[in-house]
Amino acid sequence: MTLDDYNGFCASLPHTTHVVQWGGAHVWKVGGKVFAIAGWSDGVGLAVTFKVSEMAFDILKEQPGLRPAPYLASRGMKWIQRQNGETMDDEGLRDYIGESHRMIAAKLPKAMRKQLGLPA
């Protein structure tokens, strides 16, 4: 997945905003809450970080090309970073980013979800 592909996909999800912060990372948010982060892995490939369920975290953290997300996972959060497509192709990555968006949106306050037109 290229950075343009990543940004295009995240932009296609409902009610998202984009900022570049944290040393050039492309950060996507819904309702002001982060659901995906992309930056450069070892200066070459695109590394994408996203929220996952506890079960997915336990499975994905052991897969080649994936790891617990730096900074986030060390604080007990269930976030995975895909460093390369060794075990997760771009289609799978889009699925996980979409699920991360859904999980973050579902945790927004009821009034915010209503204001954004998101499901209650």
A tleap script that builds the chain and sets N, CA, C and O, in Angstrom:
source leaprc.protein.ff14SB
mol = sequence {
  NMET THR LEU ASP ASP TYR ASN GLY PHE CYS
  ALA SER LEU PRO HIE THR THR HIE VAL VAL
  GLN TRP GLY GLY ALA HIE VAL TRP LYS VAL
  GLY GLY LYS VAL PHE ALA ILE ALA GLY TRP
  SER ASP GLY VAL GLY LEU ALA VAL THR PHE
  LYS VAL SER GLU MET ALA PHE ASP ILE LEU
  LYS GLU GLN PRO GLY LEU ARG PRO ALA PRO
  TYR LEU ALA SER ARG GLY MET LYS TRP ILE
  GLN ARG GLN ASN GLY GLU THR MET ASP ASP
  GLU GLY LEU ARG ASP TYR ILE GLY GLU SER
  HIE ARG MET ILE ALA ALA LYS LEU PRO LYS
  ALA MET ARG LYS GLN LEU GLY LEU PRO CALA
}
set mol.1.N position { 0.861 -1.172 0.000 }
set mol.1.CA position { 0.000 0.000 0.000 }
set mol.1.C position { 0.906 1.234 0.000 }
set mol.1.O position { 1.852 1.325 0.783 }
set mol.2.N position { 0.605 2.164 -0.876 }
set mol.2.CA position { 1.351 3.416 -0.901 }
set mol.2.C position { 0.713 4.409 0.069 }
set mol.2.O position { -0.398 4.192 0.552 }
set mol.3.N position { 1.416 5.478 0.342 }
set mol.3.CA position { 0.865 6.515 1.203 }
set mol.3.C position { -0.389 7.118 0.573 }
set mol.3.O position { -1.354 7.408 1.279 }
set mol.4.N position { -0.386 7.309 -0.747 }
set mol.4.CA position { -1.572 7.832 -1.432 }
set mol.4.C position { -2.749 6.875 -1.312 }
set mol.4.O position { -3.881 7.309 -1.097 }
set mol.5.N position { -2.492 5.566 -1.448 }
set mol.5.CA position { -3.557 4.560 -1.289 }
set mol.5.C position { -4.129 4.610 0.128 }
set mol.5.O position { -5.345 4.585 0.320 }
set mol.6.N position { -3.246 4.680 1.103 }
set mol.6.CA position { -3.653 4.746 2.514 }
set mol.6.C position { -4.512 5.981 2.758 }
set mol.6.O position { -5.611 5.882 3.304 }
set mol.7.N position { -4.011 7.135 2.355 }
set mol.7.CA position { -4.758 8.373 2.579 }
set mol.7.C position { -6.088 8.367 1.833 }
set mol.7.O position { -7.094 8.837 2.366 }
set mol.8.N position { -6.110 7.849 0.621 }
set mol.8.CA position { -7.354 7.772 -0.146 }
set mol.8.C position { -8.380 6.877 0.525 }
set mol.8.O position { -9.562 7.215 0.583 }
set mol.9.N position { -7.929 5.727 1.034 }
set mol.9.CA position { -8.864 4.822 1.699 }
set mol.9.C position { -9.415 5.451 2.976 }
set mol.9.O position { -10.624 5.440 3.207 }
set mol.10.N position { -8.531 5.994 3.799 }
set mol.10.CA position { -8.991 6.607 5.057 }
set mol.10.C position { -9.950 7.761 4.785 }
set mol.10.O position { -10.917 7.953 5.522 }
set mol.11.N position { -9.686 8.530 3.730 }
set mol.11.CA position { -10.560 9.656 3.376 }
set mol.11.C position { -11.940 9.178 2.945 }
set mol.11.O position { -12.915 9.920 3.054 }
set mol.12.N position { -12.029 7.945 2.456 }
set mol.12.CA position { -13.311 7.414 1.987 }
set mol.12.C position { -14.221 6.969 3.135 }
set mol.12.O position { -15.413 6.742 2.927 }
set mol.13.N position { -13.669 6.845 4.334 }
set mol.13.CA position { -14.472 6.428 5.486 }
set mol.13.C position { -15.270 7.622 6.017 }
set mol.13.O position { -14.823 8.762 5.892 }
set mol.14.N position { -16.431 7.378 6.601 }
set mol.14.CA position { -17.314 8.469 7.024 }
set mol.14.C position { -16.719 9.373 8.107 }
set mol.14.O position { -16.160 8.897 9.095 }
set mol.15.N position { -16.851 10.668 7.903 }
set mol.15.CA position { -16.568 11.699 8.910 }
set mol.15.C position { -15.134 11.660 9.430 }
set mol.15.O position { -14.902 11.766 10.634 }
set mol.16.N position { -14.174 11.508 8.521 }
set mol.16.CA position { -12.779 11.452 8.928 }
set mol.16.C position { -12.085 12.796 8.726 }
set mol.16.O position { -12.488 13.604 7.890 }
set mol.17.N position { -11.044 13.010 9.503 }
set mol.17.CA position { -10.174 14.168 9.334 }
set mol.17.C position { -8.737 13.674 9.302 }
set mol.17.O position { -8.419 12.612 9.838 }
set mol.18.N position { -7.876 14.455 8.667 }
set mol.18.CA position { -6.482 14.075 8.451 }
set mol.18.C position { -5.566 15.179 8.947 }
set mol.18.O position { -5.797 16.357 8.674 }
set mol.19.N position { -4.527 14.797 9.675 }
set mol.19.CA position { -3.480 15.728 10.074 }
set mol.19.C position { -2.130 15.033 9.900 }
set mol.19.O position { -2.023 13.810 9.983 }
set mol.20.N position { -1.116 15.839 9.660 }
set mol.20.CA position { 0.257 15.322 9.651 }
set mol.20.C position { 0.891 15.843 10.931 }
set mol.20.O position { 1.003 17.052 11.134 }
set mol.21.N position { 1.300 14.928 11.783 }
set mol.21.CA position { 1.868 15.298 13.077 }
set mol.21.C position { 2.850 14.235 13.519 }
set mol.21.O position { 3.093 13.271 12.793 }
set mol.22.N position { 3.413 14.399 14.696 }
set mol.22.CA position { 4.326 13.410 15.268 }
set mol.22.C position { 5.457 13.054 14.313 }
set mol.22.O position { 5.687 11.878 14.030 }
set mol.23.N position { 6.156 14.054 13.821 }
set mol.23.CA position { 7.311 13.799 12.965 }
set mol.23.C position { 6.959 13.367 11.559 }
set mol.23.O position { 7.707 12.613 10.937 }
set mol.24.N position { 5.836 13.831 11.050 }
set mol.24.CA position { 5.465 13.536 9.668 }
set mol.24.C position { 4.520 12.361 9.493 }
set mol.24.O position { 4.306 11.922 8.363 }
set mol.25.N position { 3.950 11.840 10.560 }
set mol.25.CA position { 2.996 10.734 10.454 }
set mol.25.C position { 1.662 11.255 9.920 }
set mol.25.O position { 1.212 12.341 10.285 }
set mol.26.N position { 1.045 10.464 9.057 }
set mol.26.CA position { -0.281 10.789 8.524 }
set mol.26.C position { -1.306 10.148 9.452 }
set mol.26.O position { -1.466 8.928 9.486 }
set mol.27.N position { -1.992 11.000 10.201 }
set mol.27.CA position { -2.900 10.561 11.262 }
set mol.27.C position { -4.337 10.820 10.822 }
set mol.27.O position { -4.684 11.935 10.431 }
set mol.28.N position { -5.165 9.786 10.887 }
set mol.28.CA position { -6.581 9.885 10.533 }
set mol.28.C position { -7.418 9.726 11.785 }
set mol.28.O position { -7.150 8.876 12.635 }
set mol.29.N position { -8.447 10.570 11.880 }
set mol.29.CA position { -9.301 10.598 13.069 }
set mol.29.C position { -10.768 10.576 12.667 }
set mol.29.O position { -11.136 10.979 11.564 }
set mol.30.N position { -11.589 10.100 13.579 }
set mol.30.CA position { -13.042 10.205 13.460 }
set mol.30.C position { -13.517 10.801 14.783 }
set mol.30.O position { -13.195 10.293 15.857 }
set mol.31.N position { -14.281 11.879 14.691 }
set mol.31.CA position { -14.741 12.553 15.898 }
set mol.31.C position { -13.599 13.036 16.775 }
set mol.31.O position { -13.749 13.124 17.994 }
set mol.32.N position { -12.462 13.349 16.173 }
set mol.32.CA position { -11.300 13.826 16.919 }
set mol.32.C position { -10.457 12.740 17.554 }
set mol.32.O position { -9.469 13.041 18.224 }
set mol.33.N position { -10.827 11.472 17.358 }
set mol.33.CA position { -10.101 10.341 17.939 }
set mol.33.C position { -9.353 9.574 16.844 }
set mol.33.O position { -9.913 9.298 15.783 }
set mol.34.N position { -8.109 9.238 17.100 }
set mol.34.CA position { -7.254 8.553 16.132 }
set mol.34.C position { -7.751 7.133 15.868 }
set mol.34.O position { -8.077 6.389 16.793 }
set mol.35.N position { -7.801 6.769 14.567 }
set mol.35.CA position { -8.093 5.373 14.222 }
set mol.35.C position { -7.011 4.758 13.341 }
set mol.35.O position { -6.971 3.535 13.210 }
set mol.36.N position { -6.132 5.555 12.729 }
set mol.36.CA position { -5.053 5.012 11.901 }
set mol.36.C position { -3.909 6.022 11.825 }
set mol.36.O position { -4.116 7.235 11.795 }
set mol.37.N position { -2.698 5.472 11.797 }
set mol.37.CA position { -1.481 6.283 11.709 }
set mol.37.C position { -0.562 5.615 10.693 }
set mol.37.O position { -0.377 4.399 10.724 }
set mol.38.N position { 0.012 6.409 9.793 }
set mol.38.CA position { 0.977 5.858 8.841 }
set mol.38.C position { 2.237 6.709 8.831 }
set mol.38.O position { 2.183 7.938 8.860 }
set mol.39.N position { 3.356 6.029 8.789 }
set mol.39.CA position { 4.658 6.668 8.705 }
set mol.39.C position { 5.614 5.693 8.046 }
set mol.39.O position { 5.204 4.637 7.564 }
set mol.40.N position { 6.874 6.045 8.027 }
set mol.40.CA position { 7.850 5.218 7.315 }
set mol.40.C position { 8.522 4.232 8.252 }
set mol.40.O position { 9.034 4.602 9.308 }
set mol.41.N position { 8.510 2.966 7.845 }
set mol.41.CA position { 9.171 1.913 8.602 }
set mol.41.C position { 10.600 1.798 8.088 }
set mol.41.O position { 10.809 1.635 6.886 }
set mol.42.N position { 11.555 1.877 8.946 }
set mol.42.CA position { 12.986 1.824 8.623 }
set mol.42.C position { 13.342 2.663 7.389 }
set mol.42.O position { 14.241 2.311 6.625 }
set mol.43.N position { 12.622 3.778 7.207 }
set mol.43.CA position { 12.943 4.707 6.137 }
set mol.43.C position { 12.539 4.269 4.751 }
set mol.43.O position { 12.760 5.011 3.794 }
set mol.44.N position { 11.955 3.091 4.601 }
set mol.44.CA position { 11.658 2.566 3.268 }
set mol.44.C position { 10.158 2.349 3.067 }
set mol.44.O position { 9.516 3.077 2.310 }
set mol.45.N position { 9.610 1.350 3.745 }
set mol.45.CA position { 8.213 0.989 3.550 }
set mol.45.C position { 7.276 1.768 4.441 }
set mol.45.O position { 7.679 2.353 5.447 }
set mol.46.N position { 6.026 1.761 4.051 }
set mol.46.CA position { 4.986 2.430 4.826 }
set mol.46.C position { 4.552 1.525 5.977 }
set mol.46.O position { 4.159 0.380 5.753 }
set mol.47.N position { 4.622 2.028 7.190 }
set mol.47.CA position { 4.140 1.305 8.366 }
set mol.47.C position { 2.799 1.914 8.753 }
set mol.47.O position { 2.680 3.132 8.885 }
set mol.48.N position { 1.785 1.063 8.936 }
set mol.48.CA position { 0.445 1.531 9.260 }
set mol.48.C position { 0.027 0.938 10.606 }
set mol.48.O position { 0.145 -0.265 10.836 }
set mol.49.N position { -0.460 1.805 11.481 }
set mol.49.CA position { -0.862 1.429 12.831 }
set mol.49.C position { -2.371 1.608 12.970 }
set mol.49.O position { -2.925 2.603 12.505 }
set mol.50.N position { -3.039 0.641 13.613 }
set mol.50.CA position { -4.499 0.668 13.739 }
set mol.50.C position { -4.925 -0.088 14.990 }
set mol.50.O position { -4.205 -0.955 15.486 }
set mol.51.N position { -6.104 0.255 15.490 }
set mol.51.CA position { -6.689 -0.387 16.672 }
set mol.51.C position { -7.306 -1.725 16.267 }
set mol.51.O position { -7.867 -1.860 15.180 }
set mol.52.N position { -7.192 -2.708 17.156 }
set mol.52.CA position { -7.786 -4.024 16.917 }
set mol.52.C position { -8.459 -4.523 18.195 }
set mol.52.O position { -8.250 -3.971 19.275 }
set mol.53.N position { -9.262 -5.566 18.059 }
set mol.53.CA position { -9.869 -6.211 19.225 }
set mol.53.C position { -8.781 -6.953 20.010 }
set mol.53.O position { -7.679 -7.176 19.509 }
set mol.54.N position { -9.110 -7.325 21.233 }
set mol.54.CA position { -8.151 -8.080 22.056 }
set mol.54.C position { -7.753 -9.388 21.378 }
set mol.54.O position { -6.578 -9.754 21.368 }
set mol.55.N position { -8.733 -10.092 20.813 }
set mol.55.CA position { -8.447 -11.373 20.164 }
set mol.55.C position { -7.546 -11.174 18.947 }
set mol.55.O position { -6.578 -11.911 18.762 }
set mol.56.N position { -7.863 -10.181 18.120 }
set mol.56.CA position { -7.032 -9.911 16.939 }
set mol.56.C position { -5.615 -9.522 17.365 }
set mol.56.O position { -4.643 -9.939 16.734 }
set mol.57.N position { -5.492 -8.732 18.423 }
set mol.57.CA position { -4.177 -8.323 18.917 }
set mol.57.C position { -3.350 -9.542 19.281 }
set mol.57.O position { -2.184 -9.643 18.899 }
set mol.58.N position { -3.947 -10.468 20.017 }
set mol.58.CA position { -3.234 -11.667 20.456 }
set mol.58.C position { -2.754 -12.506 19.275 }
set mol.58.O position { -1.689 -13.119 19.341 }
set mol.59.N position { -3.528 -12.534 18.206 }
set mol.59.CA position { -3.154 -13.308 17.023 }
set mol.59.C position { -2.146 -12.546 16.168 }
set mol.59.O position { -1.113 -13.095 15.784 }
set mol.60.N position { -2.446 -11.284 15.870 }
set mol.60.CA position { -1.629 -10.518 14.924 }
set mol.60.C position { -0.245 -10.176 15.449 }
set mol.60.O position { 0.700 -10.095 14.664 }
set mol.61.N position { -0.097 -9.972 16.750 }
set mol.61.CA position { 1.190 -9.536 17.296 }
set mol.61.C position { 2.309 -10.543 17.049 }
set mol.61.O position { 3.487 -10.194 17.121 }
set mol.62.N position { 1.943 -11.792 16.757 }
set mol.62.CA position { 2.931 -12.851 16.530 }
set mol.62.C position { 3.221 -13.088 15.046 }
set mol.62.O position { 4.087 -13.898 14.716 }
set mol.63.N position { 2.522 -12.405 14.155 }
set mol.63.CA position { 2.657 -12.660 12.721 }
set mol.63.C position { 3.827 -11.881 12.119 }
set mol.63.O position { 4.076 -10.739 12.505 }
set mol.64.N position { 4.554 -12.501 11.165 }
set mol.64.CA position { 5.651 -11.790 10.501 }
set mol.64.C position { 5.133 -10.539 9.786 }
set mol.64.O position { 4.083 -10.571 9.144 }
set mol.65.N position { 5.871 -9.457 9.904 }
set mol.65.CA position { 5.492 -8.204 9.255 }
set mol.65.C position { 4.551 -7.349 10.086 }
set mol.65.O position { 4.217 -6.231 9.694 }
set mol.66.N position { 4.116 -7.871 11.243 }
set mol.66.CA position { 3.222 -7.150 12.155 }
set mol.66.C position { 3.865 -7.122 13.532 }
set mol.66.O position { 4.669 -7.991 13.868 }
set mol.67.N position { 3.508 -6.119 14.327 }
set mol.67.CA position { 4.011 -6.058 15.700 }
set mol.67.C position { 3.082 -5.191 16.534 }
set mol.67.O position { 2.322 -4.386 15.996 }
set mol.68.N position { 3.146 -5.359 17.862 }
set mol.68.CA position { 2.411 -4.428 18.711 }
set mol.68.C position { 2.902 -3.009 18.397 }
set mol.68.O position { 4.106 -2.785 18.273 }
set mol.69.N position { 1.994 -2.074 18.271 }
set mol.69.CA position { 2.349 -0.713 17.877 }
set mol.69.C position { 3.235 -0.050 18.919 }
set mol.69.O position { 2.900 -0.033 20.103 }
set mol.70.N position { 4.365 0.495 18.485 }
set mol.70.CA position { 5.222 1.205 19.430 }
set mol.70.C position { 4.438 2.304 20.151 }
set mol.70.O position { 3.549 2.925 19.569 }
set mol.71.N position { 4.768 2.532 21.394 }
set mol.71.CA position { 4.167 3.548 22.264 }
set mol.71.C position { 2.743 3.190 22.689 }
set mol.71.O position { 2.418 3.294 23.872 }
set mol.72.N position { 1.894 2.774 21.759 }
set mol.72.CA position { 0.496 2.500 22.104 }
set mol.72.C position { 0.352 1.170 22.835 }
set mol.72.O position { -0.244 1.113 23.911 }
set mol.73.N position { 0.889 0.111 22.261 }
set mol.73.CA position { 0.755 -1.216 22.878 }
set mol.73.C position { 1.494 -1.279 24.214 }
set mol.73.O position { 1.068 -1.989 25.125 }
set mol.74.N position { 2.596 -0.542 24.332 }
set mol.74.CA position { 3.343 -0.572 25.597 }
set mol.74.C position { 2.556 0.092 26.724 }
set mol.74.O position { 2.901 -0.053 27.897 }
set mol.75.N position { 1.504 0.815 26.368 }
set mol.75.CA position { 0.638 1.448 27.364 }
set mol.75.C position { -0.656 0.651 27.563 }
set mol.75.O position { -1.626 1.151 28.133 }
set mol.76.N position { -0.653 -0.589 27.085 }
set mol.76.CA position { -1.793 -1.474 27.293 }
set mol.76.C position { -2.885 -1.358 26.249 }
set mol.76.O position { -3.914 -2.023 26.360 }
set mol.77.N position { -2.682 -0.524 25.234 }
set mol.77.CA position { -3.696 -0.371 24.191 }
set mol.77.C position { -3.514 -1.462 23.137 }
set mol.77.O position { -2.395 -1.907 22.882 }
set mol.78.N position { -4.599 -1.879 22.539 }
set mol.78.CA position { -4.566 -2.962 21.552 }
set mol.78.C position { -4.456 -2.372 20.140 }
set mol.78.O position { -5.439 -2.282 19.403 }
set mol.79.N position { -3.247 -1.982 19.795 }
set mol.79.CA position { -2.947 -1.414 18.482 }
set mol.79.C position { -1.835 -2.239 17.853 }
set mol.79.O position { -0.885 -2.638 18.526 }
set mol.80.N position { -1.967 -2.490 16.548 }
set mol.80.CA position { -0.995 -3.266 15.774 }
set mol.80.C position { -0.381 -2.356 14.717 }
set mol.80.O position { -1.035 -1.451 14.199 }
set mol.81.N position { 0.881 -2.610 14.410 }
set mol.81.CA position { 1.532 -1.900 13.312 }
set mol.81.C position { 1.914 -2.908 12.233 }
set mol.81.O position { 2.613 -3.887 12.492 }
set mol.82.N position { 1.439 -2.644 11.020 }
set mol.82.CA position { 1.860 -3.469 9.882 }
set mol.82.C position { 3.088 -2.803 9.287 }
set mol.82.O position { 3.017 -1.677 8.794 }
set mol.83.N position { 4.207 -3.499 9.334 }
set mol.83.CA position { 5.454 -2.965 8.802 }
set mol.83.C position { 5.655 -3.328 7.342 }
set mol.83.O position { 6.313 -2.600 6.599 }
set mol.84.N position { 5.091 -4.445 6.935 }
set mol.84.CA position { 5.163 -4.870 5.530 }
set mol.84.C position { 4.041 -5.862 5.263 }
set mol.84.O position { 3.331 -6.267 6.184 }
set mol.85.N position { 3.884 -6.249 4.013 }
set mol.85.CA position { 2.777 -7.113 3.620 }
set mol.85.C position { 3.066 -8.594 3.697 }
set mol.85.O position { 2.419 -9.384 3.010 }
set mol.86.N position { 4.026 -8.991 4.519 }
set mol.86.CA position { 4.422 -10.390 4.595 }
set mol.86.C position { 3.261 -11.325 4.926 }
set mol.86.O position { 3.126 -12.374 4.296 }
set mol.87.N position { 2.420 -10.971 5.902 }
set mol.87.CA position { 1.290 -11.842 6.249 }
set mol.87.C position { -0.059 -11.135 6.137 }
set mol.87.O position { -1.100 -11.778 6.266 }
set mol.88.N position { -0.057 -9.823 5.900 }
set mol.88.CA position { -1.316 -9.097 5.742 }
set mol.88.C position { -1.235 -8.293 4.450 }
set mol.88.O position { -0.461 -7.341 4.343 }
set mol.89.N position { -2.047 -8.690 3.470 }
set mol.89.CA position { -2.033 -7.954 2.202 }
set mol.89.C position { -2.793 -6.640 2.336 }
set mol.89.O position { -3.374 -6.347 3.381 }
set mol.90.N position { -2.782 -5.857 1.270 }
set mol.90.CA position { -3.425 -4.543 1.316 }
set mol.90.C position { -4.928 -4.635 1.552 }
set mol.90.O position { -5.502 -3.785 2.233 }
set mol.91.N position { -5.564 -5.652 1.000 }
set mol.91.CA position { -7.007 -5.818 1.224 }
set mol.91.C position { -7.290 -6.081 2.699 }
set mol.91.O position { -8.220 -5.509 3.267 }
set mol.92.N position { -6.490 -6.945 3.317 }
set mol.92.CA position { -6.636 -7.214 4.737 }
set mol.92.C position { -6.379 -5.972 5.569 }
set mol.92.O position { -7.069 -5.725 6.558 }
set mol.93.N position { -5.381 -5.186 5.164 }
set mol.93.CA position { -5.082 -3.942 5.878 }
set mol.93.C position { -6.264 -2.979 5.792 }
set mol.93.O position { -6.624 -2.352 6.788 }
set mol.94.N position { -6.865 -2.857 4.620 }
set mol.94.CA position { -8.048 -1.991 4.492 }
set mol.94.C position { -9.173 -2.472 5.410 }
set mol.94.O position { -9.860 -1.663 6.032 }
set mol.95.N position { -9.356 -3.785 5.491 }
set mol.95.CA position { -10.386 -4.333 6.382 }
set mol.95.C position { -10.113 -3.943 7.842 }
set mol.95.O position { -11.024 -3.529 8.559 }
set mol.96.N position { -8.871 -4.074 8.270 }
set mol.96.CA position { -8.531 -3.733 9.652 }
set mol.96.C position { -8.630 -2.237 9.918 }
set mol.96.O position { -9.068 -1.832 10.996 }
set mol.97.N position { -8.234 -1.412 8.960 }
set mol.97.CA position { -8.381 0.043 9.133 }
set mol.97.C position { -9.859 0.399 9.246 }
set mol.97.O position { -10.244 1.209 10.090 }
set mol.98.N position { -10.685 -0.205 8.399 }
set mol.98.CA position { -12.127 0.042 8.454 }
set mol.98.C position { -12.723 -0.380 9.786 }
set mol.98.O position { -13.592 0.303 10.326 }
set mol.99.N position { -12.261 -1.498 10.313 }
set mol.99.CA position { -12.746 -1.965 11.613 }
set mol.99.C position { -12.252 -1.055 12.728 }
set mol.99.O position { -12.985 -0.799 13.683 }
set mol.100.N position { -11.032 -0.565 12.623 }
set mol.100.CA position { -10.509 0.377 13.601 }
set mol.100.C position { -11.370 1.643 13.623 }
set mol.100.O position { -11.707 2.155 14.690 }
set mol.101.N position { -11.716 2.132 12.449 }
set mol.101.CA position { -12.600 3.307 12.333 }
set mol.101.C position { -13.928 3.027 13.026 }
set mol.101.O position { -14.423 3.860 13.786 }
set mol.102.N position { -14.499 1.866 12.769 }
set mol.102.CA position { -15.787 1.503 13.363 }
set mol.102.C position { -15.690 1.426 14.887 }
set mol.102.O position { -16.568 1.928 15.589 }
set mol.103.N position { -14.628 0.802 15.399 }
set mol.103.CA position { -14.471 0.656 16.850 }
set mol.103.C position { -14.290 2.013 17.530 }
set mol.103.O position { -14.874 2.262 18.585 }
set mol.104.N position { -13.495 2.878 16.936 }
set mol.104.CA position { -13.277 4.209 17.516 }
set mol.104.C position { -14.572 5.010 17.464 }
set mol.104.O position { -14.942 5.651 18.448 }
set mol.105.N position { -15.264 4.981 16.328 }
set mol.105.CA position { -16.527 5.722 16.193 }
set mol.105.C position { -17.558 5.233 17.204 }
set mol.105.O position { -18.311 6.032 17.761 }
set mol.106.N position { -17.594 3.928 17.443 }
set mol.106.CA position { -18.570 3.364 18.380 }
set mol.106.C position { -18.330 3.823 19.813 }
set mol.106.O position { -19.260 3.823 20.619 }
set mol.107.N position { -17.113 4.212 20.144 }
set mol.107.CA position { -16.777 4.661 21.500 }
set mol.107.C position { -16.965 6.172 21.683 }
set mol.107.O position { -16.810 6.681 22.793 }
set mol.108.N position { -17.293 6.884 20.616 }
set mol.108.CA position { -17.527 8.323 20.748 }
set mol.108.C position { -18.772 8.570 21.591 }
set mol.108.O position { -19.674 7.732 21.618 }
set mol.109.N position { -18.835 9.688 22.268 }
set mol.109.CA position { -20.045 10.005 23.029 }
set mol.109.C position { -21.276 10.019 22.121 }
set mol.109.O position { -21.198 10.368 20.943 }
set mol.110.N position { -22.392 9.637 22.691 }
set mol.110.CA position { -23.649 9.539 21.938 }
set mol.110.C position { -23.962 10.828 21.167 }
set mol.110.O position { -24.352 10.774 20.001 }
set mol.111.N position { -23.793 11.982 21.816 }
set mol.111.CA position { -24.085 13.269 21.168 }
set mol.111.C position { -23.179 13.490 19.957 }
set mol.111.O position { -23.628 14.008 18.934 }
set mol.112.N position { -21.911 13.102 20.068 }
set mol.112.CA position { -20.969 13.249 18.957 }
set mol.112.C position { -21.351 12.336 17.798 }
set mol.112.O position { -21.326 12.755 16.641 }
set mol.113.N position { -21.708 11.081 18.109 }
set mol.113.CA position { -22.140 10.158 17.055 }
set mol.113.C position { -23.358 10.695 16.333 }
set mol.113.O position { -23.446 10.621 15.107 }
set mol.114.N position { -24.303 11.239 17.098 }
set mol.114.CA position { -25.513 11.804 16.503 }
set mol.114.C position { -25.166 12.998 15.620 }
set mol.114.O position { -25.670 13.112 14.503 }
set mol.115.N position { -24.316 13.878 16.111 }
set mol.115.CA position { -23.891 15.065 15.359 }
set mol.115.C position { -23.216 14.664 14.040 }
set mol.115.O position { -23.411 15.322 13.018 }
set mol.116.N position { -22.427 13.588 14.062 }
set mol.116.CA position { -21.731 13.126 12.858 }
set mol.116.C position { -22.610 12.254 11.972 }
set mol.116.O position { -22.232 11.950 10.841 }
set mol.117.N position { -23.763 11.850 12.460 }
set mol.117.CA position { -24.627 10.968 11.681 }
set mol.117.C position { -24.153 9.537 11.674 }
set mol.117.O position { -24.406 8.795 10.725 }
set mol.118.N position { -23.462 9.146 12.735 }
set mol.118.CA position { -22.978 7.779 12.857 }
set mol.118.C position { -23.990 6.931 13.616 }
set mol.118.O position { -24.775 7.461 14.403 }
set mol.119.N position { -23.980 5.623 13.390 }
set mol.119.CA position { -24.943 4.756 14.089 }
set mol.119.C position { -24.791 4.850 15.606 }
set mol.119.O position { -23.685 4.979 16.131 }
set mol.120.N position { -25.917 4.783 16.288 }
set mol.120.CA position { -25.915 4.819 17.754 }
set mol.120.C position { -25.532 3.467 18.251 }
set mol.120.O position { -25.461 3.251 19.461 }
savepdb mol mol.pdb
quit
